[in-house]
Amino acid sequence: MRQSNLLVSRTLAEVARHIRPGVSTEELDRVAETFIRDNGAVPGFLGYQGYPKTLCTSVNSQVVHGIPSEKVILKEGDLVSVDCGVLRDGFYGDSAYSFEVGKVNGEVRRLLDTTLECLLKGVEQAEEGRRVGDIGHAVQQHAENNGFSVVREMVGHGLGRHMHEAPEVPNYGRRGTGPKLKKGMVICIEPMINMGRRQITQEPDGWTIRAADNLPSAHFELAVAIDRGQADVLSTFSYIEEVIHKNNG
């Protein structure tokens, strides 16, 4: 599990090297598929329930499951959420990161910062003996305290030999409710936070989920193993942050 999740983390960092105004989301998809296969794994999303690509690339008001396309060209000021899965030695890795394309405006930057903070607050709650509702409560409270809203219909999930396993991990909830977290469980915590209202709609392609009010949405995801005390975080953003730092340097 750790190896699969480190590979997906490195794949997102490889994608990060190519994110700039003028690049198509299809090109990002090609980069990811090549990198995954070159490292002895297969794309986890490609063909999953009929999904046609390696990445989900969701731009601006798209929440999740945006399909890479030659027609989608990133431009200065966009935000793009990139979700990636790999299958390696029978186990899945899964992670997502929302990137700035060039420089975004201040309110989008605040949305990105808050969504990442929501994820980290959720991870803090992921320890043996707590409940799924403790994670959702931490995420929801931080998002709403900052004036943003939490998507309800799309949730985190267990991870292992299957991409989606029990339990579901909503990004809202009440403390002390939901399934109990047990040592050895691996879950994906993935806040999807909207700048405007929480309502979503599905685009005609049957996959892409968009904020109904067409305002920006951000998405970050880490896989964590439940342990006594602090969770063991299996995927990492450190590779991505090295690339972003170098690009900005």
C-alpha positions as CSV (number, residue, x, y, z in Angstrom):
1,M,0.0,0.0,0.0
2,R,2.8,2.4,0.9
3,Q,4.6,1.7,-2.4
4,S,1.4,2.2,-4.5
5,N,0.7,5.5,-2.7
6,L,4.2,6.8,-3.0
7,L,4.1,6.1,-6.8
8,V,0.8,8.0,-7.2
9,S,2.4,10.9,-5.2
10,R,5.4,10.8,-7.6
11,T,3.1,10.7,-10.6
12,L,1.3,13.8,-9.5
13,A,4.7,15.5,-9.1
14,E,5.6,14.5,-12.6
15,V,2.3,16.0,-13.8
16,A,3.1,19.2,-11.8
17,R,6.2,19.7,-14.0
18,H,4.0,20.2,-17.0
19,I,1.2,22.4,-15.6
20,R,1.4,25.8,-17.2
21,P,-0.8,28.0,-19.4
22,G,-1.2,26.6,-22.9
23,V,-1.0,22.9,-21.9
24,S,-3.9,20.6,-22.6
25,T,-5.3,18.3,-19.9
26,E,-4.8,15.4,-22.5
27,E,-1.1,16.1,-22.4
28,L,-1.1,15.8,-18.6
29,D,-2.9,12.5,-18.9
30,R,-0.2,11.2,-21.3
31,V,2.5,12.2,-18.9
32,A,0.8,10.4,-16.0
33,E,0.1,7.2,-17.9
34,T,3.7,7.0,-19.3
35,F,5.2,7.6,-15.8
36,I,3.0,5.0,-14.1
37,R,3.8,2.3,-16.7
38,D,7.5,3.1,-16.7
39,N,7.4,2.4,-12.9
40,G,5.9,-1.0,-13.2
41,A,2.3,-0.2,-12.4
42,V,-0.9,0.4,-14.3
43,P,-3.3,3.4,-14.1
44,G,-5.9,2.7,-11.5
45,F,-8.6,4.9,-13.1
46,L,-8.2,3.8,-16.8
47,G,-11.2,1.5,-17.6
48,Y,-12.5,1.7,-14.0
49,Q,-16.3,1.4,-14.5
50,G,-15.7,2.5,-18.0
51,Y,-13.7,5.7,-17.2
52,P,-11.6,6.5,-20.3
53,K,-8.4,8.2,-18.9
54,T,-5.6,7.8,-16.4
55,L,-6.3,11.1,-14.6
56,C,-9.3,13.1,-13.6
57,T,-8.5,16.8,-14.4
58,S,-11.2,19.1,-13.1
59,V,-10.8,22.8,-14.0
60,N,-12.2,25.8,-12.0
61,S,-15.9,25.0,-11.2
62,Q,-15.5,21.3,-12.0
63,V,-15.4,19.5,-8.7
64,V,-14.2,16.0,-9.6
65,H,-14.1,13.5,-12.5
66,G,-13.2,15.9,-15.3
67,I,-12.1,14.0,-18.3
68,P,-8.7,15.0,-19.9
69,S,-9.1,16.4,-23.4
70,E,-7.1,18.0,-26.2
71,K,-9.8,20.7,-26.2
72,V,-9.3,21.7,-22.6
73,I,-6.3,24.1,-22.6
74,L,-5.2,25.5,-19.3
75,K,-4.9,29.2,-19.0
76,E,-3.3,31.7,-16.6
77,G,-5.4,32.0,-13.4
78,D,-7.1,28.6,-13.7
79,L,-7.1,26.1,-11.0
80,V,-7.0,22.4,-11.9
81,S,-7.6,19.5,-9.5
82,V,-5.7,16.4,-10.6
83,D,-6.8,13.1,-9.2
84,C,-4.8,9.9,-9.9
85,G,-4.9,6.2,-9.0
86,V,-2.4,3.4,-9.6
87,L,-2.5,-0.3,-9.2
88,R,0.8,-1.9,-8.3
89,D,1.4,-5.5,-6.9
90,G,-2.4,-5.9,-6.3
91,F,-2.9,-2.8,-4.2
92,Y,-4.2,0.7,-5.1
93,G,-2.8,4.1,-4.5
94,D,-5.0,7.2,-4.7
95,S,-4.3,10.9,-4.3
96,A,-5.4,14.3,-5.6
97,Y,-4.0,17.8,-5.6
98,S,-5.4,21.2,-6.8
99,F,-2.8,23.2,-8.7
100,E,-2.6,26.9,-9.6
101,V,-2.0,27.5,-13.3
102,G,0.3,30.5,-13.2
103,K,-1.1,32.8,-10.5
104,V,-4.7,32.6,-9.3
105,N,-6.6,35.4,-7.7
106,G,-6.7,36.0,-4.0
107,E,-10.0,34.3,-3.3
108,V,-9.1,31.2,-5.2
109,R,-5.8,31.1,-3.4
110,R,-7.8,31.2,-0.1
111,L,-10.0,28.4,-1.3
112,L,-7.0,26.3,-2.1
113,D,-5.3,27.0,1.2
114,T,-8.5,26.3,3.2
115,T,-9.2,23.0,1.4
116,L,-5.7,21.8,2.1
117,E,-6.1,22.8,5.7
118,C,-9.4,20.9,5.8
119,L,-7.6,17.8,4.6
120,L,-4.9,18.1,7.3
121,K,-7.5,18.6,10.0
122,G,-9.3,15.5,8.8
123,V,-6.1,13.5,8.9
124,E,-5.5,14.6,12.5
125,Q,-8.8,12.9,13.5
126,A,-7.9,9.6,11.7
127,E,-6.7,7.5,14.6
128,E,-7.7,4.2,16.1
129,G,-10.9,4.4,18.2
130,R,-12.3,7.6,16.7
131,R,-15.2,7.5,14.2
132,V,-15.6,8.6,10.6
133,G,-17.9,11.4,11.7
134,D,-15.0,13.0,13.6
135,I,-13.1,13.4,10.3
136,G,-16.1,14.8,8.5
137,H,-16.9,17.2,11.4
138,A,-13.3,18.6,11.4
139,V,-13.4,19.2,7.6
140,Q,-16.8,20.7,7.6
141,Q,-16.2,23.0,10.5
142,H,-13.0,24.5,9.0
143,A,-14.5,24.9,5.5
144,E,-17.7,26.6,6.8
145,N,-15.9,28.8,9.3
146,N,-14.0,30.2,6.3
147,G,-17.1,30.9,4.3
148,F,-16.9,27.9,2.0
149,S,-19.2,24.9,1.5
150,V,-18.7,21.1,1.5
151,V,-19.9,18.9,-1.3
152,R,-22.1,16.2,0.3
153,E,-22.7,13.7,-2.5
154,M,-19.0,12.9,-3.2
155,V,-17.0,11.2,-0.4
156,G,-13.7,9.7,0.6
157,H,-13.4,5.9,0.9
158,G,-11.5,2.9,2.1
159,L,-8.6,1.7,-0.1
160,G,-6.8,-1.6,-0.6
161,R,-7.1,-4.3,-3.2
162,H,-10.1,-2.3,-4.6
163,M,-10.2,1.4,-5.5
164,H,-13.2,2.0,-3.4
165,E,-13.8,0.0,-0.2
166,A,-15.8,0.5,3.0
167,P,-16.1,2.7,4.8
168,E,-17.3,5.9,3.0
169,V,-15.7,9.0,4.5
170,P,-17.9,12.0,4.1
171,N,-16.5,15.5,4.5
172,Y,-19.3,16.6,6.8
173,G,-20.7,15.0,9.9
174,R,-21.1,14.9,13.7
175,R,-18.4,13.9,16.2
176,G,-18.8,10.4,17.6
177,T,-20.9,9.1,14.7
178,G,-20.2,6.7,11.8
179,P,-18.0,3.6,11.6
180,K,-15.3,3.2,14.2
181,L,-11.7,3.5,12.9
182,K,-9.6,0.4,13.5
183,K,-5.8,-0.1,13.3
184,G,-4.8,-1.3,9.9
185,M,-7.6,0.3,8.0
186,V,-6.6,2.4,5.0
187,I,-8.9,5.3,4.1
188,C,-8.7,8.2,1.6
189,I,-9.7,11.6,3.0
190,E,-10.5,14.0,0.2
191,P,-12.3,17.3,0.9
192,M,-14.1,18.8,-2.1
193,I,-14.8,22.3,-1.1
194,N,-16.8,24.9,-3.1
195,M,-16.3,28.6,-3.1
196,G,-20.0,29.2,-3.4
197,R,-22.9,26.8,-2.6
198,R,-22.5,23.1,-2.0
199,Q,-24.9,22.0,-4.7
200,I,-23.4,20.1,-7.7
201,T,-24.5,19.0,-11.1
202,Q,-23.3,16.4,-13.6
203,E,-22.2,17.3,-17.1
204,P,-23.5,15.5,-20.2
205,D,-20.4,13.4,-20.4
206,G,-21.7,11.3,-17.5
207,W,-18.6,11.8,-15.4
208,T,-17.7,15.4,-14.8
209,I,-19.2,16.9,-11.6
210,R,-19.5,20.7,-11.5
211,A,-20.5,23.3,-8.9
212,A,-24.1,24.2,-9.8
213,D,-23.4,27.9,-9.3
214,N,-20.3,27.6,-11.6
215,L,-17.9,29.0,-8.9
216,P,-14.5,27.4,-8.3
217,S,-14.0,24.2,-6.4
218,A,-10.9,22.6,-4.9
219,H,-10.0,19.0,-4.0
220,F,-7.1,17.5,-2.1
221,E,-6.7,13.8,-1.2
222,L,-4.3,11.7,0.9
223,A,-4.4,8.0,1.8
224,V,-3.8,7.2,5.5
225,A,-3.4,4.0,7.5
226,I,-5.2,4.1,10.8
227,D,-2.8,3.5,13.8
228,R,-2.7,4.0,17.5
229,G,-2.3,7.8,17.8
230,Q,-1.3,9.7,14.7
231,A,-2.3,8.3,11.3
232,D,0.4,6.8,9.1
233,V,0.0,9.0,5.9
234,L,0.8,6.8,2.9
235,S,0.7,9.3,0.1
236,T,2.5,12.6,0.3
237,F,2.5,16.1,-1.3
238,S,6.2,16.6,-0.6
239,Y,7.3,15.6,-4.2
240,I,4.7,18.0,-5.6
241,E,5.7,20.8,-3.4
242,E,9.4,20.4,-4.4
243,V,8.4,20.8,-8.1
244,I,6.2,23.8,-7.4
245,H,8.9,25.4,-5.3
246,K,11.4,24.9,-8.1
247,N,9.0,26.2,-10.7
248,N,8.4,29.3,-8.7
249,G,12.1,29.7,-7.8
